[in-house]
Amino acid sequence: MPKVGAERTMILVIKVLSLYLAAIVIMRLMGKSTIIQMTPYDLVAIIITGTVVSEPLISTEYMQTIYVLGILMALHIFFGKLTLWQWGNGFFLGKPTILIKNGEIVEDNIEKSRLSVAQLLSILRSKGYPKISDVDYAMLEPIGEVSVIPKSDNSPVTVGNLNITIDDEGLPIAVIIDGKTQYKNLKLLGKSEEWLIEHLDQHGLKEKDVLYAYVTDKTKRLEISKRTK
């Protein structure tokens, strides 16, 4: 009996692990937008995926679940492709809704969006606009975010406005993380491991002494954060 119990436990562990990994793969294949920017079909896909994956944990329909997940993934990718067309985008995602225009709340659109004035004010404050009069346009986007376009008088001052020239160093690319060399990133930068070791030697450091180091892709300058422990 103990042997049978151990086998059942092992089968259950394998089932849970495989379904867990399958769900992660499905979410990855659905794309980053599924996690970052929820669309209606993203939300539906996530809910159904969670339901389908949990079903075999209390039943025996394992292979059927895998088939259903495959179909679900295919449908999600298909709907994602449809949104590349204007009619598909309008059907699945909808269009932006203007909530504020020229510093005035558009009451009809607020009601249609089922968004209270208090909620809108809270959103505006979180984006740094405590006064509605400072906002030129505010729009409720199809992904559920509220985009705010300030009036020109309240737009943040940029370097261009001040006629100041700033050197663009480019994207910082990690070459060491937690004492481990990132060889793919070195290759991307066109640098060798010997180049990195030479620069570390100049600072009297070894790879294991570095918590984080990066190289800017345009200036190729190495910046190092040493371990403190």
C-alpha positions in Angstrom: 0.0 0.0 0.0 2.7 2.5 0.8 4.3 1.9 -2.6 1.0 2.6 -4.3 0.5 5.8 -2.3 4.0 6.9 -3.2 3.3 6.3 -6.9 0.1 8.3 -6.8 1.9 11.1 -5.1 4.6 11.1 -7.7 2.0 11.1 -10.5 0.2 14.0 -8.9 3.5 16.0 -8.5 4.4 15.3 -12.2 0.8 16.3 -13.3 0.9 19.6 -11.3 4.4 20.4 -12.5 3.7 19.7 -16.1 0.4 21.7 -16.0 2.1 24.6 -14.2 4.9 24.7 -16.9 2.3 24.3 -19.7 0.4 27.3 -18.3 3.5 29.4 -18.2 4.4 28.4 -21.8 0.8 29.3 -22.9 1.1 32.8 -21.2 4.5 33.4 -22.7 3.2 32.4 -26.2 0.3 34.7 -25.8 2.7 37.6 -25.5 3.8 40.2 -22.9 0.8 42.3 -23.6 -1.3 39.7 -21.8 0.5 40.5 -18.6 1.3 44.2 -19.0 -1.7 45.6 -20.9 -4.9 43.7 -20.3 -7.3 43.7 -23.3 -10.8 42.0 -23.0 -9.6 38.9 -24.8 -6.4 38.8 -22.7 -8.5 38.7 -19.5 -10.9 36.1 -20.8 -8.0 33.9 -21.9 -6.3 34.2 -18.5 -9.5 33.3 -16.6 -10.2 30.3 -18.9 -6.5 29.1 -18.8 -6.6 29.1 -15.0 -9.9 27.2 -14.9 -8.7 24.7 -17.5 -5.4 24.1 -15.8 -6.9 23.5 -12.4 -9.5 21.0 -13.6 -7.1 17.9 -14.0 -5.9 18.4 -10.4 -9.3 17.2 -9.3 -10.1 14.9 -12.2 -8.4 12.5 -14.6 -8.9 14.4 -17.9 -5.2 15.2 -18.3 -4.6 15.0 -22.1 -7.9 16.6 -22.8 -6.7 19.6 -20.8 -3.5 19.8 -22.9 -5.6 19.8 -26.1 -7.9 22.6 -24.7 -4.9 24.7 -23.7 -3.5 24.3 -27.2 -6.8 25.4 -28.7 -7.1 28.3 -26.3 -3.6 29.5 -27.2 -4.4 29.3 -30.9 -7.6 31.3 -30.5 -5.8 33.9 -28.4 -3.1 34.3 -31.1 -5.8 34.4 -33.8 -7.7 37.2 -32.0 -4.5 39.1 -31.5 -3.9 38.9 -35.2 -7.4 40.2 -35.9 -6.7 43.3 -33.8 -4.1 44.3 -36.3 -7.0 45.1 -38.7 -9.0 48.3 -38.0 -12.4 46.5 -37.8 -10.9 43.8 -35.5 -9.3 46.4 -33.3 -12.6 48.2 -32.9 -14.5 45.1 -32.2 -12.2 43.4 -29.7 -10.7 46.5 -28.0 -13.0 49.4 -28.8 -11.9 53.0 -29.1 -10.5 55.6 -26.7 -13.1 57.6 -24.8 -12.5 61.3 -24.1 -13.1 61.9 -20.4 -11.7 65.5 -20.3 -11.6 68.0 -23.1 -10.1 71.5 -22.8 -10.0 71.2 -19.0 -13.7 70.3 -18.8 -15.1 66.9 -17.8 -17.2 65.2 -20.5 -20.1 64.0 -18.3 -21.8 61.7 -20.9 -18.5 59.8 -21.5 -17.8 59.5 -17.8 -21.2 57.9 -17.3 -20.8 55.6 -20.3 -17.4 54.5 -19.0 -18.9 53.8 -15.5 -16.2 55.9 -14.0 -17.0 58.2 -11.1 -15.6 61.8 -10.9 -13.8 60.8 -7.7 -12.1 57.9 -9.5 -11.0 60.2 -12.3 -9.7 62.8 -9.9 -7.7 60.1 -8.1 -6.2 58.9 -11.4 -5.3 62.5 -12.4 -3.6 63.1 -9.0 -1.6 59.9 -9.3 -0.3 61.2 -12.7 0.7 64.5 -11.2 -2.3 66.7 -12.2 -4.3 67.7 -9.1 -6.3 70.3 -11.1 -8.6 69.4 -14.0 -8.0 72.8 -15.5 -4.3 71.8 -16.1 -5.4 69.0 -18.4 -6.1 69.5 -22.1 -7.3 66.0 -22.8 -7.8 62.8 -20.7 -8.7 59.6 -22.5 -9.7 56.2 -21.3 -7.7 53.8 -23.5 -9.0 50.4 -24.7 -6.4 48.7 -22.4 -8.0 50.4 -19.3 -5.3 53.1 -18.8 -6.2 56.8 -18.6 -3.9 58.8 -20.8 -3.4 62.5 -19.8 -2.3 65.3 -22.2 -1.6 68.4 -20.2 -2.2 71.9 -21.5 0.9 73.5 -23.0 1.4 75.8 -20.0 1.6 72.7 -17.8 3.8 70.5 -20.0 7.1 69.4 -18.3 10.1 71.3 -19.4 12.5 69.3 -21.6 16.1 69.6 -22.4 15.1 70.7 -25.9 13.1 73.6 -24.5 16.2 74.8 -22.6 18.5 74.4 -25.6 20.8 72.2 -23.6 22.9 69.5 -25.3 23.2 66.3 -23.4 25.4 63.4 -24.6 23.5 60.3 -25.4 25.3 57.4 -23.8 22.9 54.8 -25.1 21.3 51.8 -23.3 23.0 50.4 -20.2 23.7 46.7 -20.8 24.5 44.5 -17.9 27.8 42.6 -18.1 28.0 41.3 -14.5 25.0 40.5 -12.3 25.5 39.2 -8.8 29.1 38.2 -9.6 28.2 36.3 -12.8 29.4 37.5 -16.2 26.7 38.0 -18.8 28.5 36.5 -21.9 25.6 37.1 -24.3 25.6 40.8 -23.4 29.3 41.1 -23.8 29.0 39.6 -27.3 26.2 42.0 -28.1 28.5 44.9 -27.1 31.3 43.5 -29.2 33.5 43.0 -26.2 35.4 40.0 -25.0 35.8 38.4 -21.5 39.4 39.4 -21.6 38.4 43.1 -22.0 36.1 42.8 -19.0 38.8 41.1 -16.9 41.3 43.8 -17.8 39.0 46.6 -16.7 38.2 44.8 -13.5 41.9 44.4 -12.8 42.4 48.1 -13.2 40.0 48.5 -10.2 41.6 45.7 -8.3 38.4 43.6 -8.6 37.5 40.0 -9.5 34.2 39.0 -11.0 32.9 37.7 -7.7 33.5 41.1 -6.1 31.0 42.8 -8.4 27.3 43.1 -7.5 26.4 44.8 -10.8 28.3 46.2 -13.7 27.1 47.6 -17.0 28.4 49.1 -20.2 26.6 51.9 -22.1 26.2 50.7 -25.7 27.3 54.0 -27.3 30.2 55.2 -25.1 31.3 51.6 -24.1 32.0 52.9 -20.6 32.1 50.4 -17.8 30.3 51.3 -14.6 30.8 49.0 -11.6 28.9 48.5 -8.3 31.0 46.6 -5.8 29.7 44.2 -3.2 29.5 45.5 0.3 29.3 42.1 2.0 
